[in-house]
Amino acid sequence: VGTWNQDFYGGPMVKEFEKNWADAFGVDYCMAVNSNTSGLYACMGACDIGPGDEVIVSPYTMTAGAIAPLIYGAVPIFADIDEDTFCLDPKSIEANITPRTKAILLVHILGHPSDMDEIMAIAKKHNLKLIYDAAHAFGTRHKSKSVLNYGDVSTLSFHATKLFHTVEGGAVITNNDEIAKKIKLLRSFGQDGDGFVVEGINAKNS
């Protein structure tokens, strides 16, 4: 409901859907979006990606991965993939990091997990945000936990071609309170349940 009431963040079925997914993956937040693509766009904003920033992306995935940084005026930088897994090669990621690099957008392609330990170490070393496109990775696990428990934020796709589908749709998954708050704003034109929020100022009914 696009007005200020108890269903602004979704009716009972949407809220139940989000809770069930969060419980299933053992994460704090699951927020429904209309597609994995718009979820990736929201992730860029929630991770404070802006003009001139660089985001390392995969050349072997849907175009949305490269387009997402462009939405915020950032530059997608293609790293190479590992020839065995088709996921991003950590060595190529490291080679493409510059002082302008702000984040890494990884894809668990075809359900195969990225080289998470090495990539997380690279992200920590360079203070980079880690965004995972887990559109194919509903049941993928790493060290006995869902891959959705790693990184700063992840996205899922419920498109008709995916493992679980609602014909179209998606979700954003995170354990980060601040990112979750921003995702909820970004998926609804910068609105919360009480009005528009602009630079932290709530302008109710304006």
C-alpha positions as a Markdown table, in Angstrom:
| # | Residue | x | y | z |
|---|---|---|---|---|
| 1 | Val | 0.0 | 0.0 | 0.0 |
| 2 | Gly | 1.6 | 3.2 | -1.2 |
| 3 | Thr | 0.5 | 5.4 | 1.7 |
| 4 | Trp | 1.2 | 5.7 | 5.4 |
| 5 | Asn | -0.4 | 2.7 | 7.1 |
| 6 | Gln | 0.5 | -0.6 | 8.6 |
| 7 | Asp | 0.8 | -2.3 | 5.2 |
| 8 | Phe | 3.3 | 0.2 | 3.8 |
| 9 | Tyr | 6.0 | -2.5 | 4.1 |
| 10 | Gly | 3.8 | -5.2 | 2.7 |
| 11 | Gly | 0.6 | -6.9 | 3.7 |
| 12 | Pro | 0.5 | -10.0 | 6.0 |
| 13 | Met | 1.6 | -12.4 | 3.3 |
| 14 | Val | 4.6 | -10.4 | 2.2 |
| 15 | Lys | 5.7 | -10.0 | 5.8 |
| 16 | Glu | 5.3 | -13.7 | 6.4 |
| 17 | Phe | 7.2 | -14.5 | 3.2 |
| 18 | Glu | 10.1 | -12.3 | 4.3 |
| 19 | Lys | 10.2 | -13.7 | 7.8 |
| 20 | Asn | 10.1 | -17.3 | 6.5 |
| 21 | Trp | 13.0 | -16.7 | 4.2 |
| 22 | Ala | 15.0 | -14.9 | 6.9 |
| 23 | Asp | 14.4 | -17.9 | 9.3 |
| 24 | Ala | 15.3 | -20.4 | 6.6 |
| 25 | Phe | 18.7 | -18.7 | 5.9 |
| 26 | Gly | 19.4 | -17.8 | 9.5 |
| 27 | Val | 19.7 | -14.1 | 8.7 |
| 28 | Asp | 18.4 | -10.9 | 10.4 |
| 29 | Tyr | 16.7 | -9.2 | 7.4 |
| 30 | Cys | 15.0 | -10.4 | 4.3 |
| 31 | Met | 13.3 | -7.6 | 2.3 |
| 32 | Ala | 11.2 | -8.3 | -0.8 |
| 33 | Val | 11.8 | -6.4 | -4.0 |
| 34 | Asn | 10.3 | -6.6 | -7.4 |
| 35 | Ser | 13.3 | -8.2 | -9.0 |
| 36 | Asn | 16.9 | -9.3 | -8.3 |
| 37 | Thr | 17.9 | -6.4 | -10.6 |
| 38 | Ser | 16.2 | -3.7 | -8.5 |
| 39 | Gly | 17.7 | -5.5 | -5.5 |
| 40 | Leu | 21.2 | -5.0 | -6.9 |
| 41 | Tyr | 20.4 | -1.3 | -7.6 |
| 42 | Ala | 19.3 | -0.9 | -4.0 |
| 43 | Cys | 22.4 | -2.6 | -2.7 |
| 44 | Met | 24.6 | -0.1 | -4.5 |
| 45 | Gly | 22.8 | 2.8 | -2.8 |
| 46 | Ala | 22.8 | 1.1 | 0.6 |
| 47 | Cys | 26.5 | 0.6 | 0.4 |
| 48 | Asp | 27.0 | 4.3 | -0.4 |
| 49 | Ile | 28.3 | 3.7 | -3.9 |
| 50 | Gly | 28.5 | 7.1 | -5.7 |
| 51 | Pro | 29.9 | 9.0 | -8.7 |
| 52 | Gly | 33.4 | 8.1 | -9.6 |
| 53 | Asp | 33.6 | 5.0 | -7.4 |
| 54 | Glu | 34.7 | 1.7 | -8.9 |
| 55 | Val | 32.9 | -1.6 | -8.3 |
| 56 | Ile | 34.5 | -4.8 | -9.4 |
| 57 | Val | 32.0 | -7.0 | -11.3 |
| 58 | Ser | 31.9 | -10.2 | -13.2 |
| 59 | Pro | 31.8 | -10.4 | -17.0 |
| 60 | Tyr | 30.0 | -13.7 | -16.8 |
| 61 | Thr | 26.5 | -13.0 | -15.5 |
| 62 | Met | 23.4 | -11.0 | -16.4 |
| 63 | Thr | 24.0 | -7.4 | -17.5 |
| 64 | Ala | 22.3 | -6.1 | -14.3 |
| 65 | Gly | 25.6 | -6.8 | -12.4 |
| 66 | Ala | 27.4 | -4.2 | -14.6 |
| 67 | Ile | 24.5 | -1.8 | -14.8 |
| 68 | Ala | 24.0 | -1.5 | -11.1 |
| 69 | Pro | 27.0 | 0.6 | -10.4 |
| 70 | Leu | 26.1 | 2.9 | -13.3 |
| 71 | Ile | 22.8 | 3.8 | -11.7 |
| 72 | Tyr | 24.8 | 5.7 | -9.1 |
| 73 | Gly | 27.4 | 7.1 | -11.5 |
| 74 | Ala | 30.0 | 4.6 | -10.4 |
| 75 | Val | 32.2 | 2.6 | -12.8 |
| 76 | Pro | 31.9 | -1.2 | -13.3 |
| 77 | Ile | 35.4 | -2.8 | -13.5 |
| 78 | Phe | 35.5 | -6.3 | -15.0 |
| 79 | Ala | 37.7 | -8.8 | -13.3 |
| 80 | Asp | 38.2 | -12.2 | -14.8 |
| 81 | Ile | 36.5 | -15.5 | -13.8 |
| 82 | Asp | 38.0 | -18.7 | -12.7 |
| 83 | Glu | 37.9 | -21.2 | -15.5 |
| 84 | Asp | 36.7 | -24.0 | -13.3 |
| 85 | Thr | 34.0 | -22.3 | -11.3 |
| 86 | Phe | 33.0 | -19.3 | -13.6 |
| 87 | Cys | 33.0 | -17.2 | -10.4 |
| 88 | Leu | 35.3 | -14.2 | -10.0 |
| 89 | Asp | 39.0 | -15.1 | -9.7 |
| 90 | Pro | 40.4 | -13.6 | -6.5 |
| 91 | Lys | 43.8 | -12.9 | -8.2 |
| 92 | Ser | 42.0 | -10.9 | -10.9 |
| 93 | Ile | 40.0 | -9.1 | -8.3 |
| 94 | Glu | 43.2 | -8.0 | -6.4 |
| 95 | Ala | 44.8 | -7.0 | -9.7 |
| 96 | Asn | 41.9 | -4.6 | -10.5 |
| 97 | Ile | 41.7 | -2.8 | -7.2 |
| 98 | Thr | 42.6 | 0.9 | -7.3 |
| 99 | Pro | 42.3 | 3.7 | -4.8 |
| 100 | Arg | 38.8 | 4.4 | -6.3 |
| 101 | Thr | 37.5 | 0.8 | -5.7 |
| 102 | Lys | 34.6 | 0.8 | -3.2 |
| 103 | Ala | 33.0 | -2.6 | -3.5 |
| 104 | Ile | 33.1 | -6.1 | -5.1 |
| 105 | Leu | 29.9 | -7.5 | -6.6 |
| 106 | Leu | 30.3 | -11.3 | -6.8 |
| 107 | Val | 28.0 | -13.9 | -8.3 |
| 108 | His | 27.6 | -17.4 | -7.0 |
| 109 | Ile | 27.2 | -18.5 | -10.6 |
| 110 | Leu | 25.0 | -21.6 | -11.3 |
| 111 | Gly | 24.9 | -22.1 | -7.5 |
| 112 | His | 28.6 | -22.6 | -7.1 |
| 113 | Pro | 30.0 | -20.5 | -4.2 |
| 114 | Ser | 32.6 | -17.9 | -4.9 |
| 115 | Asp | 36.1 | -18.4 | -3.3 |
| 116 | Met | 34.7 | -16.7 | -0.2 |
| 117 | Asp | 37.5 | -17.0 | 2.3 |
| 118 | Glu | 40.1 | -15.5 | -0.1 |
| 119 | Ile | 37.7 | -12.8 | -1.4 |
| 120 | Met | 36.6 | -11.8 | 2.1 |
| 121 | Ala | 40.3 | -11.4 | 3.1 |
| 122 | Ile | 40.8 | -9.2 | 0.1 |
| 123 | Ala | 37.8 | -7.1 | 0.9 |
| 124 | Lys | 38.9 | -6.7 | 4.5 |
| 125 | Lys | 42.5 | -5.8 | 3.5 |
| 126 | His | 41.2 | -3.0 | 1.2 |
| 127 | Asn | 38.1 | -2.0 | 3.3 |
| 128 | Leu | 35.7 | -2.9 | 0.5 |
| 129 | Lys | 32.0 | -3.6 | 0.6 |
| 130 | Leu | 31.1 | -7.2 | -0.4 |
| 131 | Ile | 27.8 | -7.6 | -2.4 |
| 132 | Tyr | 26.7 | -11.1 | -3.4 |
| 133 | Asp | 24.4 | -11.9 | -6.3 |
| 134 | Ala | 23.0 | -15.2 | -5.0 |
| 135 | Ala | 20.2 | -15.5 | -7.6 |
| 136 | His | 21.3 | -19.1 | -8.3 |
| 137 | Ala | 22.4 | -19.9 | -4.8 |
| 138 | Phe | 19.3 | -20.7 | -2.7 |
| 139 | Gly | 20.7 | -23.9 | -1.1 |
| 140 | Thr | 24.4 | -23.1 | -1.4 |
| 141 | Arg | 26.4 | -23.3 | 1.8 |
| 142 | His | 29.9 | -22.4 | 3.0 |
| 143 | Lys | 31.3 | -23.8 | 6.2 |
| 144 | Ser | 27.9 | -25.2 | 7.1 |
| 145 | Lys | 26.1 | -21.8 | 6.8 |
| 146 | Ser | 24.1 | -20.4 | 3.9 |
| 147 | Val | 26.2 | -18.2 | 1.6 |
| 148 | Leu | 23.7 | -15.5 | 2.5 |
| 149 | Asn | 25.3 | -15.1 | 5.9 |
| 150 | Tyr | 28.5 | -13.7 | 4.3 |
| 151 | Gly | 29.4 | -10.3 | 2.9 |
| 152 | Asp | 27.6 | -7.1 | 3.6 |
| 153 | Val | 24.5 | -7.8 | 1.6 |
| 154 | Ser | 23.1 | -10.4 | -0.9 |
| 155 | Thr | 20.3 | -10.6 | -3.4 |
| 156 | Leu | 18.0 | -13.4 | -4.5 |
| 157 | Ser | 15.9 | -13.8 | -7.6 |
| 158 | Phe | 12.4 | -15.3 | -7.8 |
| 159 | His | 12.2 | -15.1 | -11.6 |
| 160 | Ala | 10.5 | -17.9 | -13.4 |
| 161 | Thr | 13.9 | -19.4 | -14.5 |
| 162 | Lys | 15.3 | -19.7 | -10.9 |
| 163 | Leu | 15.2 | -22.6 | -8.4 |
| 164 | Phe | 12.3 | -21.0 | -6.4 |
| 165 | His | 10.1 | -18.6 | -8.3 |
| 166 | Thr | 7.1 | -16.4 | -8.0 |
| 167 | Val | 7.1 | -15.7 | -11.8 |
| 168 | Glu | 9.0 | -12.5 | -11.0 |
| 169 | Gly | 10.4 | -10.9 | -7.8 |
| 170 | Gly | 13.5 | -10.9 | -5.6 |
| 171 | Ala | 14.8 | -10.2 | -2.1 |
| 172 | Val | 17.7 | -8.5 | -0.4 |
| 173 | Ile | 19.3 | -10.3 | 2.5 |
| 174 | Thr | 21.6 | -8.8 | 5.2 |
| 175 | Asn | 22.6 | -8.9 | 8.8 |
| 176 | Asn | 23.5 | -5.2 | 8.8 |
| 177 | Asp | 21.0 | -3.0 | 10.5 |
| 178 | Glu | 22.0 | 0.2 | 8.6 |
| 179 | Ile | 22.0 | -1.5 | 5.2 |
| 180 | Ala | 18.6 | -3.0 | 6.0 |
| 181 | Lys | 17.2 | 0.4 | 6.9 |
| 182 | Lys | 18.6 | 1.9 | 3.6 |
| 183 | Ile | 17.2 | -0.9 | 1.5 |
| 184 | Lys | 13.7 | -0.4 | 2.9 |
| 185 | Leu | 14.0 | 3.3 | 1.9 |
| 186 | Leu | 15.5 | 2.7 | -1.6 |
| 187 | Arg | 12.9 | 0.1 | -2.7 |
| 188 | Ser | 10.2 | 2.7 | -2.1 |
| 189 | Phe | 11.5 | 5.9 | -3.6 |
| 190 | Gly | 13.1 | 7.1 | -0.4 |
| 191 | Gln | 10.0 | 6.7 | 1.6 |
| 192 | Asp | 9.4 | 5.1 | 4.9 |
| 193 | Gly | 6.1 | 4.3 | 6.6 |
| 194 | Asp | 5.7 | 7.9 | 7.8 |
| 195 | Gly | 6.6 | 10.0 | 4.8 |
| 196 | Phe | 9.6 | 10.9 | 2.6 |
| 197 | Val | 13.1 | 10.8 | 4.1 |
| 198 | Val | 15.6 | 13.1 | 2.5 |
| 199 | Glu | 19.2 | 13.2 | 3.9 |
| 200 | Gly | 17.9 | 11.9 | 7.2 |
| 201 | Ile | 15.1 | 14.4 | 7.5 |
| 202 | Asn | 11.6 | 13.0 | 7.7 |
| 203 | Ala | 9.2 | 15.2 | 5.7 |
| 204 | Lys | 5.9 | 13.7 | 6.5 |
| 205 | Asn | 3.2 | 14.2 | 3.9 |
| 206 | Ser | 5.3 | 16.7 | 1.9 |
